[in-house]
Each structure stands twice: as structure tokens, then as C-alpha cells.
Amino acid sequence: MAKKMQKTNVMRVLDAAKIKYTEYTFEGEYTSGAEIASAMGQPMERVFKTLVTVGKSGKNYVFMVPVAEELDLKKAAKAVGEKSVAMIKSKELLPLTGYIHGGCSPIGMKKQFETVIHQSAEAYNTIFFSGGRIGFQVEVSPDDLFTLIPIKSADLIVDE
């Protein structure tokens, strides 16, 4: 599991901002965030996935939710003041963000989009999210994430 590899763009941005982080790298096939959380020995509530959407206005938004949860599109739209939001098509992700599916991070995108993280992140000293490439995760303080990029928190997940 944790072998040192080359830095990703996310790590370079964190280094430049002098933000403390821990990097994790994985070999093998992981098909879900839940599998990555398990491989890291972390509760799924602390491991976040990064989802990119488009609003009715045509603007793009980034949402971060725990890997075991589902983004509630109505709550997401409300959080950014849109009538509705929809997930972007997978083929649009790379040209829009510079990241591929499974390696998308809120840090270091081609353009910084309005970002909203599920409010549960604020309950933890650190959270985990993609390090910008498949097989890479970073552990960062939510407070540091809030100072690095324009981000707010809201209730974003589907209620059970």
C-alpha cells in the first residue's frame, strides 16, 4: 500500500500553500471509494468523493460527499442557488477539470469551480480525498481545505 511515488498536481498545490498532508498510494484495482476506505483502514465517513455537476444555468459545480453516500441533486442545487444540477458526462470530466473519473480532486482543477462539501467533514480533524490520480489519496485538515480553495459546507446527501 503506502509506497512513495511522484507528486501529483494536488500535492504540488498543497506543498506550495505549505499545507500539511499525508499521501497514500494504492496498487491494484479499486472500483469504489468504499474499497479505498477499507484498504486504508478508514471509516467511509472520513473518505470523500469529488463529484462534478452542471447547473441549469450552465455553470459547473463541485460537490464532495462521503464515499458511501449519494449526492442529493436537489440539496446540491439549493446549496449553490440553482434550480437544478445534474452530473456531467464522464467524457466531459477530463477536458473540463484535467482529471479522469476515479482521480478527480477538488484541488488543482484546470479552473476552480464553486465547491461544496458535505457538512459532516467539519466533525473530523482530517479527511481523505483523491490526490488527483487513480490510486492516490491525500489526508488533509478540513480547515486547511477551506483556506486553500473557495469552499462551503452544506447538507448534500440523500436521507435514508
C-alpha positions as CSV (number, residue, x, y, z in Angstrom):
1,M,0.0,0.0,0.0
2,A,1.9,3.1,1.2
3,K,4.8,3.4,-1.1
4,K,6.1,6.9,-2.1
5,M,5.6,7.9,-5.7
6,Q,5.9,11.0,-7.8
7,K,3.9,14.0,-6.7
8,T,0.6,14.8,-8.2
9,N,-0.7,18.3,-9.1
10,V,-2.8,18.2,-5.9
11,M,0.4,17.5,-3.8
12,R,2.3,20.3,-5.6
13,V,-0.6,22.8,-4.8
14,L,-0.6,21.7,-1.2
15,D,3.2,22.0,-0.9
16,A,3.1,25.4,-2.5
17,A,0.5,26.5,0.0
18,K,2.5,25.0,2.9
19,I,-0.4,22.8,3.9
20,K,0.4,19.7,5.8
21,Y,-1.0,16.5,4.3
22,T,-0.4,12.8,4.2
23,E,-0.3,10.9,0.9
24,Y,-1.5,7.4,0.3
25,T,-0.9,5.3,-2.8
26,F,-2.6,2.1,-3.9
27,E,-1.7,-0.6,-6.3
28,G,-4.4,-2.8,-7.9
29,E,-7.9,-2.4,-8.9
30,Y,-10.3,-0.4,-6.7
31,T,-13.7,0.2,-8.2
32,S,-15.3,2.3,-5.4
33,G,-14.5,4.8,-2.7
34,A,-15.7,2.2,-0.2
35,E,-13.0,-0.2,-1.3
36,I,-10.4,2.5,-1.0
37,A,-11.6,3.5,2.5
38,S,-11.4,-0.2,3.5
39,A,-7.9,-0.6,2.0
40,M,-6.8,2.5,4.0
41,G,-8.4,1.2,7.2
42,Q,-10.5,4.3,7.5
43,P,-14.2,4.8,8.2
44,M,-16.1,5.6,5.0
45,E,-17.5,8.7,6.6
46,R,-14.0,10.3,6.5
47,V,-13.2,9.4,2.9
48,F,-14.8,11.8,0.4
49,K,-15.5,11.5,-3.3
50,T,-15.4,14.5,-5.7
51,L,-18.4,14.9,-8.0
52,V,-18.6,17.5,-10.8
53,T,-22.0,18.8,-11.9
54,V,-23.6,21.3,-14.2
55,G,-26.3,23.6,-13.2
56,K,-29.4,24.7,-15.1
57,S,-27.5,28.0,-15.7
58,G,-24.7,26.1,-17.4
59,K,-22.2,26.8,-14.6
60,N,-20.2,23.9,-13.2
61,Y,-20.0,23.0,-9.5
62,V,-18.0,20.5,-7.4
63,F,-19.5,18.6,-4.6
64,M,-17.7,16.4,-2.0
65,V,-19.6,13.7,-0.1
66,P,-18.6,10.7,1.9
67,V,-17.9,7.7,-0.4
68,A,-20.7,5.6,0.9
69,E,-23.3,8.3,0.4
70,E,-25.2,9.6,-2.6
71,L,-25.3,13.2,-3.7
72,D,-28.9,14.6,-3.3
73,L,-29.2,16.7,-6.5
74,K,-32.0,18.8,-5.1
75,K,-30.0,19.7,-1.9
76,A,-26.9,20.3,-4.1
77,A,-28.8,22.7,-6.4
78,K,-30.2,24.6,-3.3
79,A,-26.7,24.9,-1.9
80,V,-25.4,26.7,-5.0
81,G,-28.6,28.7,-5.7
82,E,-29.5,26.7,-8.9
83,K,-32.9,25.5,-10.0
84,S,-31.3,22.1,-10.7
85,V,-27.9,20.4,-11.1
86,A,-27.0,17.2,-13.0
87,M,-23.9,15.1,-13.0
88,I,-21.6,15.9,-16.0
89,K,-21.0,13.1,-18.5
90,S,-17.9,11.1,-17.8
91,K,-16.3,12.0,-21.2
92,E,-16.6,15.7,-20.2
93,L,-14.6,15.4,-17.0
94,L,-11.1,15.3,-18.4
95,P,-11.4,18.3,-20.7
96,L,-13.3,20.3,-18.0
97,T,-11.1,19.5,-15.0
98,G,-7.9,17.9,-16.1
99,Y,-8.8,14.8,-14.1
100,I,-10.2,11.4,-15.1
101,H,-13.0,9.5,-13.4
102,G,-11.7,8.0,-10.2
103,G,-8.9,10.5,-9.9
104,C,-10.8,13.8,-9.6
105,S,-9.8,16.1,-6.8
106,P,-11.3,19.5,-5.7
107,I,-7.7,20.8,-5.7
108,G,-5.8,21.7,-8.9
109,M,-8.5,21.6,-11.4
110,K,-8.0,23.5,-14.7
111,K,-10.4,26.0,-13.4
112,Q,-11.6,26.5,-9.8
113,F,-15.3,25.8,-9.6
114,E,-17.6,26.7,-6.7
115,T,-17.2,23.8,-4.3
116,V,-19.4,22.5,-1.6
117,I,-18.5,19.7,0.9
118,H,-20.9,17.7,3.0
119,Q,-21.2,19.3,6.4
120,S,-20.0,16.1,8.2
121,A,-16.4,16.9,7.1
122,E,-16.3,19.6,9.8
123,A,-16.6,17.0,12.5
124,Y,-13.2,15.5,11.7
125,N,-9.6,16.7,12.3
126,T,-8.7,15.3,8.9
127,I,-10.5,13.9,5.8
128,F,-9.3,11.9,2.8
129,F,-10.0,12.6,-0.9
130,S,-8.4,11.9,-4.2
131,G,-4.8,13.0,-4.7
132,G,-5.5,13.8,-8.3
133,R,-4.7,10.4,-9.9
134,I,-6.2,6.9,-9.6
135,G,-4.5,5.2,-6.7
136,F,-3.6,8.4,-4.9
137,Q,-5.4,9.8,-1.8
138,V,-4.5,12.7,0.4
139,E,-5.4,13.3,4.1
140,V,-5.9,17.0,4.8
141,S,-7.5,19.0,7.6
142,P,-10.9,20.4,6.5
143,D,-9.8,23.8,7.9
144,D,-6.8,23.8,5.6
145,L,-9.0,22.8,2.7
146,F,-11.4,25.7,3.5
147,T,-8.4,28.1,3.4
148,L,-6.9,26.7,0.2
149,I,-10.0,26.8,-2.1
150,P,-13.3,28.7,-2.0
151,I,-15.5,26.0,-0.4
152,K,-18.5,25.9,1.8
153,S,-20.4,23.2,3.6
154,A,-24.0,22.1,3.4
155,D,-26.3,19.1,3.8
156,L,-25.8,17.3,0.5
157,I,-26.6,13.7,0.9
158,V,-29.7,11.6,0.3
159,D,-31.6,11.0,3.5
160,E,-32.2,7.3,4.3
